[in-house]
Amino acid sequence: MAYVGRMYPRIPTIGIRGLPRGTATVRGLPWEAMAEPPPRKRVLVAGGGFAGLETVLALHHLAGDLVDVVLLAPDPEFVYRPLLVEAPFTRRPPERRELAPILDQLGWRFARDGLARVDAEARAVETTSGETRPYDALVVCTGARPKPAYERAVTLTESLADSDAVDELLRAAPSEGRDRIAFVVPPGVTWSLPAYELALLARARAEDLGADPEIALLTPEHKPLAIFGTMASSTVERLLAARRIEVHCGVHVVEEDDGFHVVPERTLLEARAVIALPYLEGPAVPGLPADEAGFIPIDEHARVPGAEGVYAAGDGTSFPVKQGGIATQQADAAAEHIAASAGADVEPKPFEPVLRGKLFTGSESINLRQKLTGGAGEGEASHDYLWWPPHKVAGRYLPAFLGLSTPAPSADVDPSSLLVDVNVSFPHTWHSEPGGPKRGPRYS
Ligand SMILES: Cc1cc2nc3c(=O)[nH]c(=O)nc-3n(C[C@H](O)[C@H](O)[C@H](O)COP(=O)(O)OP(=O)(O)OC[C@H]3O[C@@H](n4cnc5c(N)ncnc54)[C@H](O)[C@@H]3O)c2cc1C
């Protein structure tokens, strides 16, 4: 289902809010000063998720008419996947936006098709419909493939939005004396935040339903959300304790014939239900290098080594943290490099990952921020906004494009500084979440 018409009668664009398309200059000269405009560079973006859309919006701002973009994706809609954590409790599927009108509005094209193979030497791709498409630059943003980690666990998927499964689990009477619902981060999953959100939202939902199950969270991390640093860990630890969520860190859950076991002790996991995050496999694109799990290697400008003109961004790359904010940062690095090579007056900056995460808790959300390179320190955790616009997925262009969730003075901000790190207190009602009493628009 698309919400475009209902929520966004008119799609806002970077061009409308900020710089109009075509303000890019060629090595400092406005186009009017040149006798012949340079030929446009053909850019093919494969994938219409966070990385793909951010690439397109960044190119629009940085390179304007120096490039001609086609976005290729089998799914006609952009899906705001992080909102999947609410689906089991609200039964609303994550928000989505149609891709074709977005590309149309930017003056470019959407092709409903898939990337099947890359011939980097010929600078062409083969698509799943059998077409050959030449390119000057290709950005592979085809995401990762979620797979259930366990056969007998409930895996977080979009189909949970259509079922009562989780509500029934929360309401159910203890089975054989076991009253625990266990949320599990499988080994190898680096973006664990959704498991914490599920446990916290389950507690809030159980309270709404008048139920009081035991809730446990099991994770290989040595501390809760350790990737965000010690401050985030201790903040989240206190919150989990206050919500009576039992936490087991530094453990792996393995499935055996007689049930689930907690390693290293190998104790049986006493639970009436196990709800797990999926693990991710890479897209393994024929013609491109890949690691053993199918993820595409990239350098600090998001270039794929050994494949001239090919870039990759997002969950499909071998960068260890699979997260939407990281995907947008890689997309920006790729777009800057492409814009510069198309002749735009842009200095491509290397990708320097900063993790920004908004933890849904069932009441006030918690914003977390941590640099992933260069002596990251203890990180930050706050109920106040730590970046602006304060969307769940942070990004330089995409959140502003999708629309702000709160009345915002930033509507006129220059798009080049759209993602700003801030530390601002706003009235607490502004932190309200989807799932909370004041729901509001849903990208926050
Ligand atoms: C439950 C959950 C909660 C999350 N919470 C957060 C959060 O709070 N914050 C955060 O930053 N991130 C979060 N994430 C992670 C975030 O959703 C992903 O990191 C992000 O979606 C990755 O973006 P992407 O563009 O790489 O891939 P995707 O969003 O998966 O998009 C992939 C795109 O590629 C297209 N595609 C697939 N195959 C092909 C092909 N062969 N050819 C062309 N196109 C193809 C698909 O149709 C899709 O358009 C969460 C994820 C989940 C599942």
The ligand as an ORCA input file, in Angstrom:
! r2SCAN-3c Opt
* xyz 0 1
  C      13.624     -4.220     11.735
  C      14.707     -3.321     11.267
  C      15.008     -2.183     11.999
  C      16.013     -1.321     11.575
  N      16.283     -0.186     12.292
  C      17.155      0.727     11.802
  C      17.333      1.964     12.461
  O      16.730      2.241     13.497
  N      18.218      2.851     11.918
  C      18.913      2.572     10.785
  O      19.675      3.421     10.329
  N      18.760      1.393     10.147
  C      17.900      0.469     10.618
  N      17.718     -0.727      9.980
  C      18.595     -1.070      8.855
  C      18.134     -0.426      7.561
  O      16.774     -0.710      7.288
  C      19.004     -0.962      6.443
  O      20.354     -0.774      6.797
  C      18.708     -0.229      5.159
  O      17.410     -0.588      4.718
  C      19.741     -0.586      4.093
  O      19.453      0.156      2.940
  P      19.840     -0.414      1.505
  O      19.472      0.646      0.552
  O      21.229     -0.920      1.517
  O      18.941     -1.694      1.313
  P      17.360     -1.850      1.252
  O      16.695     -0.802      2.048
  O      17.116     -3.281      1.615
  O      17.013     -1.630     -0.278
  C      17.457     -2.530     -1.252
  C      16.853     -2.112     -2.586
  O      17.428     -2.914     -3.625
  C      16.416     -3.403     -4.461
  N      16.933     -4.615     -5.104
  C      17.022     -5.864     -4.609
  N      17.577     -6.668     -5.536
  C      17.842     -5.907     -6.617
  C      18.409     -6.158     -7.895
  N      18.836     -7.366     -8.252
  N      18.512     -5.133     -8.764
  C      18.109     -3.870     -8.436
  N      17.556     -3.597     -7.242
  C      17.434     -4.596     -6.342
  C      15.229     -3.607     -3.522
  O      14.012     -3.668     -4.256
  C      15.351     -2.323     -2.692
  O      14.795     -1.237     -3.417
  C      16.719     -1.609     10.387
  C      16.405     -2.756      9.641
  C      15.412     -3.599     10.072
  C      15.075     -4.824      9.248
*
